[in-house]
Amino acid sequence: MAHAIGIDIGGTKIAGAIVDELGTILAQDRVPTPAGDARAVEDEVVAMIGRLRADEHAAGGIEAVGVAAAGFIDAAQSTVYYAPNIDWRNEPFREKLEARVGGTVVVDNDANAAGWAEFRFGAGRLVSDMVMLTIGTGVGGAIVAGDRLFRGGFGAGAELGHLRLVPGGIACGCGQHGCLEQYGSGRALLRMAGEIADAGGIGQALARSRAEHGTLDGALVGSLIEAGDPGALAALRQLGQWLGQAAASLSAVLDPQRFVFGGGVAVAGELLLQPIREAYLEHLPARGYHPEPDFVIAELVNDAGVVGAADLARVWVEQHG
């Protein structure tokens, strides 16, 4: 069977891969993302598609190309309404790529691509309804309902990081206040860890680490979590409680069978999932009468973007010919 190419445009790197129909990566490529240069990004994507098409694993043919990028993508998987890291505003990216490389190209949101990969080949297998939250610098989201990826009427749905969690809360980069992203992201974890360090007591190790390195970053807090430091674990627990509260609200609307958590913070595994489950049950409407979903950690990690982008392109070809 013909394979598909998946391209994942990140803030620091562009990753690409040839992916078969079972979600297996057969060949990979990676280059740095040209900072702030939209035309250079397009050129790099075109060059990467060319290199992957020339790879020996593409000998059976490439069915389509899927491109994943952060931002708002229209429901036709074609136009980038807005991208936060690249100067794209109503950018007809699919049209431009198809004109330069030929064949079918599909463009989708990066969180959608990662969520679809987990649904098809990872932690979301064997369920029909799933919500994925990607806990990184921000909070990404993807929704699968009835075996279909939810995009919304305009294609910009499932922005779960901007679910309003605290009215009048912390200012968010989206222009609103109190979004989940400000309470359930990697950035939020660092803020909580800093507050615990300031308070002394169980925050002493965090304070020492901050003094030694000048600031707290994800690697430092992560190493303290792994070492079982009570202050770092308390920060992770706060984060999990906010995520669990958000999951309860999402359940009231979507009723998923499974919540999947990905991103850098998710490497904490059960240490993150435990407070999520507790807070979920505390805030779940009609608790005791509402079926409870599973809470699991994503499986595909850094490969989810390219695998999901490739498979979404393959699905598009199956649906549209």
C-alpha positions in Angstrom: 0.0 0.0 0.0 1.1 3.6 -0.6 2.5 5.4 2.3 1.9 9.0 3.5 4.2 11.8 4.5 3.7 13.6 7.8 5.3 17.0 8.5 5.1 18.7 12.0 6.1 22.4 12.1 7.2 23.3 15.6 8.5 26.4 17.1 12.1 25.2 17.0 12.1 22.3 14.5 10.3 20.9 11.5 10.0 17.1 11.7 9.0 14.9 8.8 8.4 11.2 8.3 7.2 8.5 5.9 4.4 6.7 7.7 2.7 3.5 6.7 -1.0 2.6 7.2 -0.3 1.1 10.6 1.3 4.3 12.0 4.8 2.9 11.7 7.5 5.4 10.9 9.7 4.2 8.0 12.0 7.2 7.4 12.5 10.5 9.2 13.9 14.0 8.6 14.4 17.0 10.8 15.6 20.6 10.3 15.5 23.8 12.5 12.5 26.0 12.0 13.5 29.3 10.3 12.6 31.8 13.0 10.0 34.4 11.9 10.4 33.8 8.2 7.2 32.4 6.7 8.6 31.9 3.2 11.6 30.1 4.5 9.3 27.7 6.5 7.5 27.0 3.3 10.8 26.4 1.4 12.0 24.0 4.2 8.7 22.0 4.1 8.9 21.7 0.3 12.5 20.6 0.5 11.7 18.0 3.2 8.8 16.6 1.1 11.2 16.2 -1.8 13.8 14.4 0.3 11.3 12.0 1.8 9.7 11.3 -1.6 13.2 10.4 -2.8 13.8 8.0 0.1 13.8 4.2 -0.7 10.8 3.7 1.6 8.7 5.9 -0.8 9.3 3.5 -3.7 5.7 2.1 -3.3 4.3 5.6 -3.8 3.2 8.4 -1.5 -0.6 8.7 -1.1 -0.7 12.2 0.3 1.2 14.7 2.5 -0.2 15.9 5.9 1.2 19.0 7.5 0.6 19.9 11.2 1.2 23.4 12.6 0.2 25.4 15.7 -2.7 27.8 15.0 -6.2 28.0 13.7 -6.8 26.0 10.5 -10.0 26.1 8.6 -12.4 23.2 8.4 -11.3 22.3 4.9 -7.8 21.6 6.2 -6.4 24.2 3.8 -6.0 27.7 5.1 -4.1 28.8 8.2 -6.2 31.5 9.8 -3.6 32.4 12.3 -0.3 30.9 13.5 1.3 32.1 16.8 4.9 31.3 15.8 4.9 32.1 12.1 3.6 35.2 10.2 0.6 33.4 8.7 -2.7 35.3 8.5 -5.3 33.7 6.3 -2.4 31.8 4.6 -3.5 29.4 1.8 -0.8 27.0 2.8 -2.3 23.9 1.2 -2.8 25.6 -2.1 0.8 26.9 -2.1 2.3 23.5 -1.2 0.2 21.6 -3.8 1.3 24.1 -6.5 5.0 23.5 -5.6 5.1 19.7 -4.8 2.0 18.3 -6.6 -0.3 15.6 -5.2 -2.7 15.9 -2.3 -1.6 18.1 0.7 -3.7 18.4 3.9 -3.0 21.0 6.6 -4.2 20.6 10.2 -3.7 21.8 13.7 -0.7 20.2 15.5 -2.7 19.2 18.6 -5.4 17.7 16.4 -2.7 15.7 14.6 -1.2 14.4 17.9 -4.6 13.6 19.3 -5.6 11.7 16.2 -2.3 9.7 16.3 -3.0 8.6 19.9 -6.6 7.7 19.0 -5.6 5.6 16.0 -2.3 4.1 17.1 -1.6 5.0 20.7 -3.3 5.4 24.1 -6.7 6.1 22.6 -7.0 2.7 20.8 -10.3 0.8 21.2 -12.4 3.8 22.3 -14.7 5.9 20.1 -14.7 9.1 22.2 -11.5 10.6 23.6 -10.1 13.9 24.8 -6.4 14.6 24.7 -4.7 17.4 26.6 -1.1 18.1 25.7 0.7 19.7 28.7 3.7 21.6 27.4 4.6 25.3 27.5 0.9 25.8 26.9 -2.1 23.4 26.8 -3.1 21.9 23.5 -6.3 19.9 23.0 -7.9 17.4 20.7 -11.3 15.8 20.7 -12.5 12.6 19.0 -16.2 12.1 19.1 -17.9 9.0 17.6 -14.6 8.0 15.9 -14.3 11.4 14.2 -11.9 14.3 14.9 -13.9 17.3 16.1 -12.9 20.6 14.5 -16.0 22.8 14.9 -17.9 24.7 12.3 -15.0 26.9 11.3 -12.2 24.5 12.0 -10.9 26.3 15.1 -12.6 24.1 17.8 -10.9 22.0 20.5 -8.8 24.9 21.8 -9.1 23.3 25.3 -6.2 25.3 26.7 -8.5 28.4 26.5 -11.4 26.9 28.5 -12.2 29.5 31.1 -11.4 28.0 34.4 -11.1 30.9 36.8 -13.3 34.0 36.0 -11.1 37.1 36.3 -8.0 34.9 36.8 -4.5 35.1 35.5 -4.1 37.0 32.2 -3.6 34.7 29.2 -1.8 35.4 25.9 -5.2 34.9 24.1 -6.4 38.1 25.5 -8.7 36.6 28.2 -8.2 35.8 31.9 -8.3 32.5 33.8 -7.8 30.1 30.9 -6.7 26.5 31.7 -3.4 27.2 30.0 -2.5 29.5 32.9 -3.2 26.8 35.5 -2.5 23.5 33.8 0.6 24.0 31.6 4.3 23.6 32.1 4.6 27.3 32.5 2.0 27.1 35.3 3.9 24.3 37.0 7.0 26.6 37.1 5.0 29.4 38.6 3.6 27.2 41.2 7.0 25.8 42.0 8.3 29.3 42.4 5.5 30.2 44.8 6.3 27.1 46.9 10.0 28.0 46.9 9.1 31.6 48.1 7.1 30.1 51.0 10.0 28.1 52.5 9.1 24.9 54.3 8.7 22.1 51.8 10.0 24.5 49.1 13.6 24.6 50.4 15.0 22.3 47.7 13.2 24.3 45.0 14.6 27.6 46.5 18.2 26.1 46.6 17.9 24.9 43.0 16.7 28.3 41.9 19.5 30.1 43.7 22.1 27.8 42.2 20.8 28.1 38.6 19.3 31.6 38.7 15.9 30.3 37.7 13.7 27.2 37.8 13.1 25.5 34.5 11.3 22.3 33.5 14.3 20.1 33.8 15.1 21.2 37.3 11.6 20.9 38.6 11.3 17.5 36.7 14.4 16.2 38.4 13.1 17.2 41.8 9.8 15.5 41.1 11.6 12.4 40.0 13.6 12.5 43.3 10.4 12.8 45.3 11.0 16.3 46.6 7.9 17.3 48.6 7.8 20.9 47.2 8.1 19.8 43.6 5.4 17.1 44.1 3.1 19.7 45.8 3.4 21.9 42.7 2.7 18.9 40.4 -0.3 18.1 42.6 -1.7 21.6 42.2 -1.3 21.4 38.5 -3.1 18.0 38.4 -6.0 19.4 40.5 -6.6 22.1 38.0 -6.5 19.7 35.1 -8.9 17.3 36.9 -11.3 20.2 37.4 -11.2 21.0 33.7 -11.6 17.4 32.8 -14.8 17.3 34.9 -16.3 20.2 32.9 -15.3 18.6 29.7 -17.0 15.4 30.7 -20.2 17.2 31.3 -20.2 18.3 27.6 -18.3 15.6 25.8 -18.7 12.4 27.9 -15.4 10.8 26.7 -14.5 7.3 27.5 -10.8 8.2 27.9 -8.7 11.2 28.7 -5.1 11.1 27.3 -2.4 13.4 28.7 0.7 14.2 26.6 3.5 16.7 26.5 6.6 17.2 28.6 4.8 17.3 32.0 3.1 13.9 31.3 6.4 12.1 31.8 5.5 12.3 35.5 3.0 9.5 34.8 0.9 8.3 37.8 2.2 11.2 39.9 0.2 13.5 37.6 -2.7 11.3 37.0 -3.6 10.7 40.6 -4.5 14.3 41.5 -6.2 14.6 38.2 -8.5 11.7 39.0 -9.2 13.0 42.5 -10.1 16.5 41.4 -12.2 15.1 38.5 -14.3 13.1 40.9 -14.6 16.0 43.3 -16.0 18.3 40.5 -17.9 15.7 38.4 -21.6 16.6 38.0 -23.9 13.7 39.2 -21.0 11.8 40.7 -21.9 8.2 41.4 -24.4 8.2 38.5 -22.0 9.3 35.8 -19.8 6.7 34.1 -16.1 7.4 34.8 -13.6 7.6 32.0 -10.0 6.2 32.0 -7.1 8.6 32.6 -3.9 7.6 30.7 -0.6 8.9 29.5 0.1 9.4 25.8 2.2 6.7 24.2 3.6 8.2 21.0 5.4 11.1 22.6 7.4 13.1 20.0 6.3 11.0 17.0 2.6 11.9 17.5 2.6 15.0 15.3 4.1 13.4 12.1 2.2 10.1 12.5 -1.1 12.0 13.0 -0.5 14.4 10.2 0.3 11.5 7.8 -2.8 9.5 8.8 -5.1 12.6 8.5 -3.9 13.0 5.0 -4.6 9.4 4.2 -8.1 9.7 5.7 -8.7 12.7 3.5 -7.8 10.8 0.4 -10.1 7.9 1.5 -13.0 10.3 2.0 -12.5 12.5 -1.0 -10.7 10.3 -3.5 
